[in-house]
């Protein structure tokens, strides 16, 4: 989280550097939640495409089935990624960078290199590519449905629904752009580390790389903080919902 990165990089408070159990658990949860955010965003994009493209008219019973199915998919994805990354609980260790300076990382060697390639391929290639494909698909569907002129009452209602769709699409596209921009920072850092991993580096160069790595992790953590503020700027309905929620809490 951003709090952990702030304490580690800014104040040198790192419990993961002294406790092996906490080290392994923190790396494990970092891997899990790092993939869950784009995974659920991909599910949101896919669900939106299916609804607008293939399920335009559904009954109340069909919507309930879809919600139940979506819940099962979300929980199944959560369990899958937890099991998929369980190896981090066994192959993480506290590494000594220099005398009296330790940090929590993957075991040095093949496993650490494998995890770098995995993160680079997933966050730098596969996920951004899927985001671009689904984003273009959504924009294409919206343009096709926006060509109908609003004349009758039913078409006016349809126009209101399209207004909601437009705000939803803006939020989704914003999330895609933010994720790609901030994930590319860590991808660039990983590419540099993979290129220079066989170069002989002194202590100062290693410290600079370690600091840059933490700055990249801090930027990735910052990307999750933009959602609320950008949604407030982009969506009028989101602002109204936030206002009503805050007002209800104040009244209570």
PADOTI-404421 format. One line per field, with one value per atom (N, C-alpha, C): residue number from 0; residue in three letters; y, x, z. Coordinates in nm, 2 decimals. Layout:
<tinus>
n = (NUM ...)
res = (ALA ...)
v = (Y ...)
u = (X ...)
w = (Z ...)
</tinus>
This chain:
<tinus>
n = (0 0 0 1 1 1 2 2 2 3 3 3 4 4 4 5 5 5 6 6 6 7 7 7 8 8 8 9 9 9 10 10 10 11 11 11 12 12 12 13 13 13 14 14 14 15 15 15 16 16 16 17 17 17 18 18 18 19 19 19 20 20 20 21 21 21 22 22 22 23 23 23 24 24 24 25 25 25 26 26 26 27 27 27 28 28 28 29 29 29 30 30 30 31 31 31 32 32 32 33 33 33 34 34 34 35 35 35 36 36 36 37 37 37 38 38 38 39 39 39 40 40 40 41 41 41 42 42 42 43 43 43 44 44 44 45 45 45 46 46 46 47 47 47 48 48 48 49 49 49 50 50 50 51 51 51 52 52 52 53 53 53 54 54 54 55 55 55 56 56 56 57 57 57 58 58 58 59 59 59 60 60 60 61 61 61 62 62 62 63 63 63 64 64 64 65 65 65 66 66 66 67 67 67 68 68 68 69 69 69 70 70 70 71 71 71 72 72 72 73 73 73 74 74 74 75 75 75 76 76 76 77 77 77 78 78 78 79 79 79 80 80 80 81 81 81 82 82 82 83 83 83 84 84 84 85 85 85 86 86 86 87 87 87 88 88 88 89 89 89 90 90 90 91 91 91 92 92 92 93 93 93 94 94 94 95 95 95 96 96 96 97 97 97 98 98 98 99 99 99 100 100 100 101 101 101 102 102 102 103 103 103 104 104 104 105 105 105 106 106 106 107 107 107 108 108 108 109 109 109 110 110 110 111 111 111 112 112 112 113 113 113 114 114 114 115 115 115 116 116 116 117 117 117 118 118 118 119 119 119 120 120 120 121 121 121 122 122 122 123 123 123 124 124 124 125 125 125 126 126 126 127 127 127 128 128 128 129 129 129 130 130 130 131 131 131 132 132 132 133 133 133 134 134 134 135 135 135 136 136 136 137 137 137 138 138 138 139 139 139 140 140 140 141 141 141 142 142 142 143 143 143 144 144 144 145 145 145 146 146 146 147 147 147 148 148 148 149 149 149 150 150 150 151 151 151 152 152 152 153 153 153 154 154 154 155 155 155 156 156 156 157 157 157 158 158 158 159 159 159 160 160 160 161 161 161 162 162 162 163 163 163 164 164 164 165 165 165 166 166 166 167 167 167 168 168 168 169 169 169 170 170 170 171 171 171 172 172 172 173 173 173 174 174 174 175 175 175 176 176 176 177 177 177 178 178 178 179 179 179 180 180 180 181 181 181 182 182 182 183 183 183 184 184 184 185 185 185 186 186 186 187 187 187 188 188 188 189 189 189 190 190 190 191 191 191 192 192 192 193 193 193 194 194 194 195 195 195 196 196 196 197 197 197 198 198 198 199 199 199 200 200 200 201 201 201 202 202 202 203 203 203 204 204 204 205 205 205 206 206 206 207 207 207 208 208 208 209 209 209 210 210 210 211 211 211 212 212 212 213 213 213 214 214 214 215 215 215 216 216 216 217 217 217 218 218 218 219 219 219 220 220 220 221 221 221 222 222 222 223 223 223 224 224 224 225 225 225 226 226 226 227 227 227 228 228 228 229 229 229 230 230 230 231 231 231 232 232 232 233 233 233 234 234 234 235 235 235 236 236 236 237 237 237 238 238 238 239 239 239 240 240 240 241 241 241 242 242 242 243 243 243 244 244 244 245 245 245 246 246 246 247 247 247 248 248 248 249 249 249 250 250 250 251 251 251)
res = (UNK UNK UNK UNK UNK UNK UNK UNK UNK UNK UNK UNK UNK UNK UNK UNK UNK UNK UNK UNK UNK UNK UNK UNK UNK UNK UNK UNK UNK UNK UNK UNK UNK UNK UNK UNK UNK UNK UNK UNK UNK UNK UNK UNK UNK UNK UNK UNK UNK UNK UNK UNK UNK UNK UNK UNK UNK UNK UNK UNK UNK UNK UNK UNK UNK UNK UNK UNK UNK UNK UNK UNK UNK UNK UNK UNK UNK UNK UNK UNK UNK UNK UNK UNK UNK UNK UNK UNK UNK UNK UNK UNK UNK UNK UNK UNK UNK UNK UNK UNK UNK UNK UNK UNK UNK UNK UNK UNK UNK UNK UNK UNK UNK UNK UNK UNK UNK UNK UNK UNK UNK UNK UNK UNK UNK UNK UNK UNK UNK UNK UNK UNK UNK UNK UNK UNK UNK UNK UNK UNK UNK UNK UNK UNK UNK UNK UNK UNK UNK UNK UNK UNK UNK UNK UNK UNK UNK UNK UNK UNK UNK UNK UNK UNK UNK UNK UNK UNK UNK UNK UNK UNK UNK UNK UNK UNK UNK UNK UNK UNK UNK UNK UNK UNK UNK UNK UNK UNK UNK UNK UNK UNK UNK UNK UNK UNK UNK UNK UNK UNK UNK UNK UNK UNK UNK UNK UNK UNK UNK UNK UNK UNK UNK UNK UNK UNK UNK UNK UNK UNK UNK UNK UNK UNK UNK UNK UNK UNK UNK UNK UNK UNK UNK UNK UNK UNK UNK UNK UNK UNK UNK UNK UNK UNK UNK UNK UNK UNK UNK UNK UNK UNK UNK UNK UNK UNK UNK UNK UNK UNK UNK UNK UNK UNK UNK UNK UNK UNK UNK UNK UNK UNK UNK UNK UNK UNK UNK UNK UNK UNK UNK UNK UNK UNK UNK UNK UNK UNK UNK UNK UNK UNK UNK UNK UNK UNK UNK UNK UNK UNK UNK UNK UNK UNK UNK UNK UNK UNK UNK UNK UNK UNK UNK UNK UNK UNK UNK UNK UNK UNK UNK UNK UNK UNK UNK UNK UNK UNK UNK UNK UNK UNK UNK UNK UNK UNK UNK UNK UNK UNK UNK UNK UNK UNK UNK UNK UNK UNK UNK UNK UNK UNK UNK UNK UNK UNK UNK UNK UNK UNK UNK UNK UNK UNK UNK UNK UNK UNK UNK UNK UNK UNK UNK UNK UNK UNK UNK UNK UNK UNK UNK UNK UNK UNK UNK UNK UNK UNK UNK UNK UNK UNK UNK UNK UNK UNK UNK UNK UNK UNK UNK UNK UNK UNK UNK UNK UNK UNK UNK UNK UNK UNK UNK UNK UNK UNK UNK UNK UNK UNK UNK UNK UNK UNK UNK UNK UNK UNK UNK UNK UNK UNK UNK UNK UNK UNK UNK UNK UNK UNK UNK UNK UNK UNK UNK UNK UNK UNK UNK UNK UNK UNK UNK UNK UNK UNK UNK UNK UNK UNK UNK UNK UNK UNK UNK UNK UNK UNK UNK UNK UNK UNK UNK UNK UNK UNK UNK UNK UNK UNK UNK UNK UNK UNK UNK UNK UNK UNK UNK UNK UNK UNK UNK UNK UNK UNK UNK UNK UNK UNK UNK UNK UNK UNK UNK UNK UNK UNK UNK UNK UNK UNK UNK UNK UNK UNK UNK UNK UNK UNK UNK UNK UNK UNK UNK UNK UNK UNK UNK UNK UNK UNK UNK UNK UNK UNK UNK UNK UNK UNK UNK UNK UNK UNK UNK UNK UNK UNK UNK UNK UNK UNK UNK UNK UNK UNK UNK UNK UNK UNK UNK UNK UNK UNK UNK UNK UNK UNK UNK UNK UNK UNK UNK UNK UNK UNK UNK UNK UNK UNK UNK UNK UNK UNK UNK UNK UNK UNK UNK UNK UNK UNK UNK UNK UNK UNK UNK UNK UNK UNK UNK UNK UNK UNK UNK UNK UNK UNK UNK UNK UNK UNK UNK UNK UNK UNK UNK UNK UNK UNK UNK UNK UNK UNK UNK UNK UNK UNK UNK UNK UNK UNK UNK UNK UNK UNK UNK UNK UNK UNK UNK UNK UNK UNK UNK UNK UNK UNK UNK UNK UNK UNK UNK UNK UNK UNK UNK UNK UNK UNK UNK UNK UNK UNK UNK UNK UNK UNK UNK UNK UNK UNK UNK UNK UNK UNK UNK UNK UNK UNK UNK UNK UNK UNK UNK UNK UNK UNK UNK UNK UNK UNK UNK UNK UNK UNK UNK UNK UNK UNK UNK UNK UNK UNK UNK UNK UNK UNK UNK UNK UNK UNK UNK UNK UNK UNK UNK UNK UNK UNK UNK UNK UNK UNK UNK UNK UNK UNK UNK UNK UNK UNK UNK UNK UNK UNK UNK UNK UNK UNK UNK UNK UNK UNK UNK UNK UNK UNK UNK UNK UNK UNK UNK UNK UNK UNK)
v = (-0.12 0.00 0.12 0.24 0.36 0.40 0.36 0.39 0.31 0.18 0.10 0.16 0.20 0.25 0.38 0.46 0.59 0.57 0.47 0.44 0.38 0.30 0.23 0.33 0.40 0.49 0.62 0.67 0.80 0.80 0.70 0.69 0.57 0.48 0.36 0.27 0.27 0.18 0.06 -0.05 -0.17 -0.29 -0.33 -0.45 -0.58 -0.57 -0.69 -0.72 -0.62 -0.64 -0.71 -0.73 -0.80 -0.92 -0.94 -1.05 -1.13 -1.26 -1.34 -1.37 -1.40 -1.43 -1.31 -1.19 -1.07 -1.04 -1.07 -1.05 -1.13 -1.26 -1.35 -1.32 -1.29 -1.26 -1.13 -1.02 -0.90 -0.91 -0.98 -1.00 -1.08 -1.18 -1.26 -1.18 -1.10 -1.01 -0.90 -0.85 -0.75 -0.81 -0.93 -1.00 -1.02 -1.06 -1.09 -0.97 -0.86 -0.74 -0.66 -0.68 -0.61 -0.66 -0.78 -0.84 -0.83 -0.82 -0.82 -0.69 -0.58 -0.45 -0.45 -0.48 -0.49 -0.60 -0.71 -0.83 -0.79 -0.72 -0.68 -0.57 -0.48 -0.38 -0.45 -0.56 -0.63 -0.70 -0.75 -0.81 -0.71 -0.59 -0.48 -0.44 -0.43 -0.41 -0.52 -0.64 -0.75 -0.76 -0.73 -0.74 -0.62 -0.51 -0.40 -0.43 -0.49 -0.53 -0.63 -0.73 -0.83 -0.77 -0.68 -0.62 -0.54 -0.45 -0.36 -0.42 -0.53 -0.59 -0.71 -0.79 -0.91 -0.93 -0.84 -0.85 -0.72 -0.66 -0.53 -0.53 -0.64 -0.65 -0.78 -0.76 -0.87 -0.85 -0.97 -0.96 -0.95 -0.92 -0.91 -1.04 -1.15 -1.28 -1.31 -1.27 -1.28 -1.19 -1.07 -0.98 -1.04 -1.10 -1.16 -1.28 -1.36 -1.47 -1.41 -1.30 -1.24 -1.19 -1.12 -1.07 -1.19 -1.29 -1.41 -1.47 -1.48 -1.53 -1.44 -1.31 -1.22 -1.23 -1.25 -1.27 -1.39 -1.50 -1.63 -1.61 -1.54 -1.51 -1.43 -1.33 -1.24 -1.32 -1.40 -1.48 -1.59 -1.65 -1.75 -1.69 -1.57 -1.50 -1.47 -1.43 -1.40 -1.52 -1.63 -1.76 -1.81 -1.80 -1.84 -1.77 -1.63 -1.56 -1.58 -1.61 -1.64 -1.77 -1.87 -2.00 -1.99 -1.91 -1.90 -1.83 -1.74 -1.67 -1.73 -1.85 -1.90 -1.94 -1.95 -1.99 -1.88 -1.75 -1.64 -1.66 -1.74 -1.77 -1.86 -1.92 -2.02 -1.97 -1.88 -1.84 -1.69 -1.64 -1.50 -1.50 -1.40 -1.40 -1.26 -1.24 -1.11 -1.11 -1.02 -1.01 -0.90 -0.92 -0.82 -0.75 -0.62 -0.54 -0.49 -0.45 -0.41 -0.44 -0.41 -0.43 -0.36 -0.44 -0.38 -0.32 -0.36 -0.31 -0.42 -0.45 -0.57 -0.52 -0.60 -0.57 -0.70 -0.70 -0.81 -0.83 -0.94 -0.96 -1.11 -1.14 -1.28 -1.34 -1.47 -1.54 -1.51 -1.47 -1.43 -1.55 -1.52 -1.62 -1.64 -1.77 -1.80 -1.75 -1.77 -1.73 -1.58 -1.50 -1.35 -1.31 -1.37 -1.34 -1.38 -1.49 -1.54 -1.45 -1.40 -1.31 -1.17 -1.13 -1.00 -1.02 -1.13 -1.15 -1.17 -1.24 -1.25 -1.12 -1.03 -0.90 -0.82 -0.82 -0.74 -0.78 -0.92 -0.96 -0.93 -0.96 -0.94 -0.80 -0.71 -0.57 -0.48 -0.53 -0.44 -0.47 -0.59 -0.63 -0.69 -0.80 -0.87 -0.78 -0.73 -0.65 -0.52 -0.44 -0.32 -0.35 -0.46 -0.50 -0.53 -0.61 -0.64 -0.51 -0.42 -0.30 -0.22 -0.21 -0.13 -0.20 -0.33 -0.40 -0.38 -0.40 -0.39 -0.24 -0.15 -0.01 0.04 -0.01 0.02 -0.04 -0.16 -0.23 -0.16 -0.11 -0.03 0.10 0.17 0.29 0.27 0.16 0.12 0.10 0.02 -0.01 0.12 0.20 0.33 0.42 0.43 0.51 0.45 0.32 0.26 0.28 0.28 0.30 0.45 0.54 0.68 0.74 0.67 0.72 0.73 0.68 0.68 0.82 0.88 1.01 0.99 1.09 1.08 1.16 1.09 1.15 1.12 0.99 0.95 0.95 0.92 0.92 0.80 0.69 0.58 0.61 0.69 0.72 0.83 0.91 1.00 0.93 0.83 0.74 0.67 0.63 0.57 0.67 0.79 0.90 0.92 0.91 0.92 0.81 0.69 0.57 0.59 0.65 0.67 0.77 0.87 0.96 0.90 0.80 0.72 0.64 0.58 0.50 0.58 0.71 0.79 0.82 0.85 0.87 0.75 0.63 0.51 0.48 0.51 0.48 0.58 0.70 0.80 0.75 0.70 0.65 0.53 0.43 0.31 0.35 0.44 0.48 0.55 0.63 0.70 0.60 0.50 0.39 0.32 0.30 0.23 0.31 0.44 0.53 0.54 0.56 0.58 0.45 0.34 0.21 0.19 0.22 0.20 0.29 0.42 0.52 0.48 0.44 0.42 0.28 0.18 0.05 0.05 0.14 0.15 0.20 0.27 0.32 0.20 0.11 -0.01 -0.10 -0.11 -0.19 -0.14 -0.01 0.05 0.02 0.03 0.00 -0.14 -0.23 -0.38 -0.41 -0.34 -0.37 -0.32 -0.21 -0.16 -0.26 -0.31 -0.40 -0.53 -0.58 -0.70 -0.68 -0.56 -0.54 -0.53 -0.47 -0.44 -0.53 -0.65 -0.74 -0.80 -0.82 -0.88 -0.78 -0.65 -0.55 -0.54 -0.52 -0.51 -0.37 -0.36 -0.23 -0.21 -0.09 -0.06 -0.04 -0.01 0.00 0.12 0.23 0.35 0.33 0.26 0.23 0.14 0.05 -0.04 0.04 0.13 0.21 0.30 0.36 0.44 0.36 0.24 0.15 0.11 0.08 0.04 0.16 0.28 0.40 0.42 0.41 0.43 0.32 0.20 0.09 0.13 0.19 0.23 0.34 0.43 0.54 0.49 0.39 0.33 0.26 0.19 0.13 0.23 0.34 0.45 0.51 0.52 0.58 0.48 0.35 0.25 0.26 0.28 0.29 0.42 0.53 0.65 0.64 0.55 0.54 0.50 0.42 0.38 0.49 0.60 0.71 0.81 0.80 0.90 0.87 0.75 0.71 0.79 0.82 0.89 1.04 1.10 1.24 1.26 1.17 1.18 1.15 1.05 1.02 1.14 1.21 1.34 1.44 1.45 1.55 1.51 1.38 1.33 1.30 1.26 1.21 1.29 1.35 1.43 1.34 1.22 1.13 1.08 1.06 1.02 1.13 1.25 1.36 1.37 1.35 1.35 1.24 1.12 1.00 1.03 1.09 1.12 1.22 1.32 1.43 1.37 1.29 1.23 1.14 1.06 0.98 1.05 1.16 1.24 1.31 1.37 1.43 1.34 1.22 1.12 1.08 1.07 1.04 1.15 1.28 1.39 1.40 1.37 1.37 1.27 1.15 1.04 1.07)
u = (0.08 0.00 0.09 0.02 0.10 0.15 0.08 0.13 0.26 0.26 0.38 0.50 0.48 0.59 0.64 0.54 0.59 0.67 0.63 0.70 0.84 0.84 0.97 1.07 1.02 1.11 1.14 1.04 1.06 1.11 1.08 1.11 1.19 1.23 1.31 1.24 1.11 1.04 0.99 1.06 1.04 1.03 0.92 0.91 0.94 0.92 0.94 1.09 1.18 1.32 1.38 1.30 1.34 1.26 1.15 1.06 1.04 1.08 1.07 0.93 0.85 0.71 0.63 0.66 0.59 0.64 0.77 0.83 0.76 0.74 0.68 0.53 0.47 0.32 0.30 0.38 0.37 0.39 0.50 0.52 0.41 0.36 0.25 0.13 0.09 -0.03 -0.01 0.11 0.14 0.12 0.16 0.14 -0.01 -0.08 -0.22 -0.30 -0.29 -0.37 -0.32 -0.19 -0.14 -0.21 -0.24 -0.31 -0.46 -0.51 -0.66 -0.72 -0.65 -0.70 -0.72 -0.62 -0.65 -0.74 -0.74 -0.83 -0.97 -1.01 -1.15 -1.19 -1.09 -1.12 -1.15 -1.07 -1.10 -1.24 -1.27 -1.41 -1.52 -1.49 -1.59 -1.60 -1.49 -1.50 -1.57 -1.54 -1.60 -1.75 -1.79 -1.93 -2.00 -1.94 -2.01 -2.03 -1.93 -1.94 -2.05 -2.06 -2.16 -2.30 -2.31 -2.45 -2.49 -2.40 -2.44 -2.44 -2.37 -2.36 -2.45 -2.47 -2.54 -2.66 -2.67 -2.78 -2.85 -2.90 -2.96 -3.09 -3.17 -3.30 -3.30 -3.31 -3.31 -3.42 -3.47 -3.58 -3.51 -3.60 -3.55 -3.48 -3.54 -3.48 -3.35 -3.33 -3.21 -3.10 -3.14 -3.04 -2.99 -3.09 -3.04 -2.95 -2.97 -2.88 -2.74 -2.74 -2.62 -2.54 -2.61 -2.54 -2.48 -2.56 -2.51 -2.39 -2.40 -2.28 -2.16 -2.18 -2.07 -2.00 -2.09 -2.03 -1.95 -1.99 -1.92 -1.78 -1.79 -1.66 -1.56 -1.61 -1.52 -1.46 -1.54 -1.48 -1.39 -1.42 -1.34 -1.21 -1.21 -1.09 -1.00 -1.06 -0.99 -0.92 -0.99 -0.93 -0.82 -0.84 -0.74 -0.61 -0.62 -0.49 -0.42 -0.50 -0.44 -0.36 -0.42 -0.35 -0.24 -0.25 -0.15 -0.02 -0.03 0.08 0.13 0.08 0.11 0.26 0.33 0.47 0.55 0.50 0.58 0.59 0.51 0.52 0.64 0.69 0.80 0.93 0.93 1.05 1.08 1.04 1.08 1.18 1.26 1.37 1.41 1.48 1.53 1.68 1.70 1.83 1.91 2.04 2.13 2.20 2.16 2.22 2.36 2.38 2.52 2.52 2.63 2.64 2.54 2.46 2.36 2.24 2.22 2.11 2.04 1.92 1.84 1.71 1.66 1.53 1.46 1.33 1.25 1.24 1.28 1.27 1.26 1.24 1.24 1.38 1.38 1.51 1.60 1.72 1.81 1.84 1.84 1.87 1.76 1.73 1.63 1.49 1.45 1.32 1.29 1.39 1.38 1.37 1.45 1.45 1.32 1.27 1.14 1.02 1.02 0.92 0.93 1.05 1.06 1.00 1.03 0.97 0.82 0.77 0.63 0.56 0.61 0.55 0.56 0.67 0.69 0.59 0.58 0.49 0.34 0.30 0.17 0.13 0.20 0.17 0.21 0.31 0.37 0.31 0.26 0.22 0.08 0.05 -0.08 -0.19 -0.19 -0.30 -0.32 -0.22 -0.24 -0.30 -0.25 -0.31 -0.46 -0.50 -0.64 -0.72 -0.66 -0.73 -0.76 -0.66 -0.67 -0.78 -0.77 -0.87 -1.01 -1.04 -1.17 -1.21 -1.12 -1.16 -1.20 -1.13 -1.17 -1.30 -1.32 -1.45 -1.57 -1.55 -1.66 -1.68 -1.58 -1.60 -1.67 -1.64 -1.70 -1.85 -1.88 -2.02 -2.10 -2.04 -2.11 -2.13 -2.04 -2.06 -2.17 -2.17 -2.28 -2.42 -2.43 -2.56 -2.60 -2.50 -2.53 -2.58 -2.59 -2.64 -2.79 -2.86 -3.01 -3.06 -3.15 -3.20 -3.31 -3.32 -3.41 -3.54 -3.65 -3.78 -3.89 -3.92 -4.03 -3.99 -4.09 -4.06 -3.96 -3.98 -3.89 -3.75 -3.74 -3.60 -3.54 -3.62 -3.57 -3.52 -3.59 -3.54 -3.41 -3.41 -3.29 -3.17 -3.20 -3.10 -3.04 -3.13 -3.08 -2.99 -3.03 -2.95 -2.81 -2.81 -2.68 -2.60 -2.66 -2.59 -2.51 -2.58 -2.52 -2.41 -2.43 -2.33 -2.20 -2.23 -2.11 -2.03 -2.09 -2.02 -1.94 -2.01 -1.94 -1.82 -1.84 -1.73 -1.61 -1.64 -1.53 -1.46 -1.53 -1.46 -1.38 -1.43 -1.35 -1.23 -1.24 -1.13 -1.03 -1.07 -0.98 -0.90 -0.97 -0.90 -0.80 -0.83 -0.74 -0.61 -0.63 -0.52 -0.43 -0.49 -0.41 -0.33 -0.40 -0.32 -0.21 -0.23 -0.12 0.00 -0.03 0.07 0.16 0.09 0.17 0.23 0.17 0.23 0.35 0.35 0.47 0.59 0.57 0.69 0.77 0.70 0.76 0.81 0.74 0.79 0.93 0.94 1.07 1.18 1.15 1.25 1.29 1.19 1.23 1.31 1.28 1.36 1.50 1.52 1.65 1.73 1.66 1.72 1.76 1.68 1.71 1.83 1.84 1.95 2.08 2.08 2.20 2.22 2.15 2.17 2.30 2.37 2.50 2.62 2.58 2.69 2.73 2.86 2.92 2.88 2.81 2.77 2.82 2.86 2.91 2.79 2.82 2.71 2.62 2.68 2.61 2.51 2.55 2.46 2.35 2.38 2.27 2.17 2.22 2.13 2.04 2.10 2.02 1.91 1.95 1.85 1.74 1.78 1.68 1.59 1.64 1.55 1.46 1.51 1.43 1.32 1.35 1.25 1.14 1.18 1.07 0.99 1.05 0.98 0.87 0.91 0.82 0.70 0.74 0.63 0.54 0.60 0.52 0.42 0.47 0.39 0.27 0.30 0.19 0.09 0.13 0.04 -0.04 0.02 -0.05 -0.16 -0.15 -0.25 -0.39 -0.39 -0.51 -0.58 -0.51 -0.57 -0.64 -0.62 -0.68 -0.82 -0.87 -1.00 -1.11 -1.11 -1.22 -1.22 -1.11 -1.10 -1.14 -1.09 -1.12 -1.27 -1.32 -1.46 -1.55 -1.51 -1.58 -1.58 -1.47 -1.46 -1.53 -1.54 -1.59 -1.74 -1.79 -1.93 -2.02 -2.12 -2.22 -2.29 -2.33 -2.41 -2.32 -2.19 -2.10 -2.09 -2.09 -2.08 -2.21 -2.32 -2.45 -2.46 -2.41 -2.41 -2.32 -2.21 -2.12 -2.18 -2.24 -2.30 -2.42 -2.50 -2.61 -2.56 -2.45 -2.40 -2.34 -2.27 -2.21 -2.32 -2.42 -2.53 -2.61 -2.63 -2.70 -2.62 -2.49 -2.40 -2.40 -2.41 -2.41 -2.54 -2.65 -2.78 -2.80 -2.74 -2.75 -2.67)
w = (0.00 0.00 0.00 -0.02 -0.03 0.11 0.22 0.35 0.38 0.34 0.36 0.28 0.16 0.08 0.14 0.19 0.25 0.37 0.46 0.58 0.55 0.44 0.41 0.34 0.24 0.17 0.24 0.31 0.37 0.51 0.59 0.73 0.77 0.67 0.69 0.80 0.80 0.89 0.81 0.82 0.73 0.82 0.87 0.95 0.87 0.73 0.65 0.64 0.68 0.67 0.79 0.89 1.02 1.05 0.99 1.03 0.90 0.89 0.77 0.74 0.84 0.82 0.76 0.82 0.76 0.62 0.60 0.47 0.36 0.39 0.29 0.27 0.38 0.37 0.30 0.32 0.25 0.10 0.06 -0.08 -0.14 -0.07 -0.13 -0.15 -0.05 -0.06 -0.17 -0.18 -0.28 -0.42 -0.45 -0.58 -0.60 -0.50 -0.52 -0.55 -0.47 -0.49 -0.60 -0.64 -0.76 -0.89 -0.89 -1.01 -1.00 -0.88 -0.86 -0.92 -0.90 -0.95 -1.10 -1.18 -1.33 -1.37 -1.29 -1.32 -1.31 -1.20 -1.18 -1.28 -1.32 -1.42 -1.56 -1.59 -1.71 -1.70 -1.59 -1.57 -1.59 -1.54 -1.56 -1.71 -1.78 -1.92 -2.00 -1.97 -2.04 -2.01 -1.88 -1.84 -1.92 -1.93 -2.00 -2.14 -2.20 -2.35 -2.37 -2.28 -2.30 -2.28 -2.18 -2.16 -2.28 -2.32 -2.43 -2.57 -2.59 -2.72 -2.74 -2.63 -2.65 -2.56 -2.45 -2.36 -2.34 -2.45 -2.44 -2.37 -2.39 -2.32 -2.24 -2.11 -2.02 -1.92 -1.87 -1.77 -1.63 -1.53 -1.40 -1.35 -1.39 -1.35 -1.41 -1.54 -1.61 -1.55 -1.51 -1.44 -1.31 -1.23 -1.11 -1.13 -1.23 -1.27 -1.31 -1.38 -1.42 -1.31 -1.21 -1.09 -1.01 -1.00 -0.92 -0.99 -1.12 -1.20 -1.19 -1.19 -1.18 -1.04 -0.94 -0.80 -0.80 -0.86 -0.86 -0.93 -1.05 -1.12 -1.04 -0.97 -0.89 -0.78 -0.71 -0.60 -0.65 -0.76 -0.82 -0.87 -0.92 -0.96 -0.84 -0.73 -0.61 -0.56 -0.55 -0.51 -0.60 -0.73 -0.83 -0.81 -0.81 -0.80 -0.66 -0.56 -0.43 -0.44 -0.50 -0.52 -0.62 -0.72 -0.82 -0.77 -0.67 -0.62 -0.49 -0.45 -0.32 -0.31 -0.42 -0.42 -0.35 -0.35 -0.29 -0.14 -0.08 0.06 0.10 0.00 0.02 -0.04 -0.14 -0.21 -0.19 -0.08 -0.04 0.07 0.08 0.18 0.21 0.32 0.36 0.31 0.21 0.14 0.20 0.22 0.27 0.15 0.14 0.03 0.06 0.18 0.22 0.37 0.44 0.58 0.66 0.74 0.82 0.75 0.62 0.54 0.48 0.52 0.46 0.40 0.31 0.25 0.21 0.20 0.17 0.02 -0.03 -0.18 -0.21 -0.34 -0.38 -0.37 -0.36 -0.35 -0.47 -0.44 -0.55 -0.64 -0.77 -0.87 -0.97 -1.01 -1.11 -1.07 -0.95 -0.91 -0.92 -0.87 -0.88 -1.02 -1.11 -1.25 -1.32 -1.28 -1.33 -1.29 -1.17 -1.12 -1.19 -1.23 -1.30 -1.44 -1.51 -1.64 -1.63 -1.53 -1.51 -1.50 -1.41 -1.39 -1.51 -1.58 -1.70 -1.81 -1.83 -1.94 -1.90 -1.78 -1.74 -1.73 -1.66 -1.64 -1.75 -1.83 -1.93 -2.07 -2.09 -2.23 -2.23 -2.15 -2.17 -2.12 -2.00 -1.94 -2.02 -2.05 -2.13 -2.26 -2.33 -2.46 -2.45 -2.35 -2.33 -2.30 -2.22 -2.19 -2.32 -2.40 -2.53 -2.62 -2.63 -2.71 -2.66 -2.53 -2.48 -2.48 -2.46 -2.46 -2.60 -2.70 -2.84 -2.88 -2.83 -2.85 -2.79 -2.67 -2.60 -2.68 -2.72 -2.79 -2.93 -2.99 -3.12 -3.10 -3.00 -2.97 -2.93 -2.86 -2.82 -2.94 -3.03 -3.15 -3.24 -3.25 -3.33 -3.27 -3.14 -3.08 -3.06 -3.08 -3.07 -3.20 -3.30 -3.43 -3.44 -3.34 -3.35 -3.30 -3.37 -3.34 -3.23 -3.14 -3.03 -3.07 -3.09 -3.13 -3.04 -3.02 -2.94 -2.79 -2.70 -2.56 -2.53 -2.59 -2.57 -2.61 -2.72 -2.76 -2.67 -2.60 -2.50 -2.38 -2.34 -2.23 -2.27 -2.40 -2.45 -2.45 -2.48 -2.47 -2.33 -2.23 -2.09 -2.06 -2.10 -2.08 -2.14 -2.26 -2.33 -2.26 -2.20 -2.12 -2.00 -1.94 -1.83 -1.89 -2.01 -2.07 -2.10 -2.15 -2.18 -2.06 -1.95 -1.82 -1.78 -1.79 -1.75 -1.84 -1.97 -2.07 -2.03 -2.00 -1.97 -1.84 -1.75 -1.62 -1.66 -1.74 -1.77 -1.85 -1.95 -2.03 -1.94 -1.85 -1.76 -1.68 -1.62 -1.55 -1.63 -1.76 -1.85 -1.87 -1.90 -1.92 -1.80 -1.68 -1.56 -1.53 -1.55 -1.52 -1.62 -1.74 -1.84 -1.82 -1.78 -1.76 -1.64 -1.53 -1.41 -1.41 -1.47 -1.48 -1.58 -1.67 -1.76 -1.69 -1.58 -1.50 -1.45 -1.38 -1.33 -1.44 -1.55 -1.66 -1.72 -1.73 -1.77 -1.67 -1.54 -1.44 -1.45 -1.47 -1.48 -1.60 -1.71 -1.83 -1.81 -1.75 -1.72 -1.63 -1.52 -1.43 -1.50 -1.59 -1.66 -1.76 -1.82 -1.91 -1.84 -1.72 -1.64 -1.53 -1.52 -1.41 -1.41 -1.52 -1.52 -1.52 -1.51 -1.49 -1.35 -1.33 -1.19 -1.14 -1.03 -0.97 -0.83 -0.80 -0.67 -0.58 -0.45 -0.35 -0.38 -0.43 -0.46 -0.57 -0.68 -0.79 -0.75 -0.66 -0.61 -0.53 -0.45 -0.37 -0.46 -0.56 -0.66 -0.72 -0.77 -0.83 -0.74 -0.61 -0.51 -0.48 -0.48 -0.45 -0.57 -0.69 -0.81 -0.81 -0.77 -0.77 -0.67 -0.56 -0.46 -0.51 -0.58 -0.64 -0.74 -0.82 -0.91 -0.84 -0.73 -0.65 -0.59 -0.55 -0.49 -0.60 -0.72 -0.83 -0.86 -0.86 -0.88 -0.77 -0.65 -0.54 -0.55 -0.61 -0.62 -0.73 -0.82 -0.93 -0.87 -0.76 -0.70 -0.62 -0.60 -0.53 -0.62 -0.75 -0.84 -0.88 -0.86 -0.90 -0.85 -0.72 -0.66 -0.71 -0.72 -0.76 -0.91 -0.99 -1.13 -1.16 -1.08 -1.10 -1.06 -0.96 -0.92 -1.03 -1.10 -1.21 -1.33 -1.36 -1.49 -1.48 -1.37 -1.36 -1.27 -1.32 -1.24 -1.15 -1.19 -1.11 -0.99 -1.02 -0.91 -0.81 -0.85 -0.75 -0.67 -0.74 -0.66 -0.56 -0.60 -0.51 -0.39 -0.41 -0.30 -0.21 -0.27 -0.19 -0.11 -0.17 -0.09 0.02 -0.01 0.09 0.21 0.18 0.29 0.37 0.30 0.37 0.46 0.41 0.49 0.62 0.60 0.72 0.82 0.77 0.86 0.93 0.86 0.93 1.03 1.00 1.10 1.22)
</tinus>
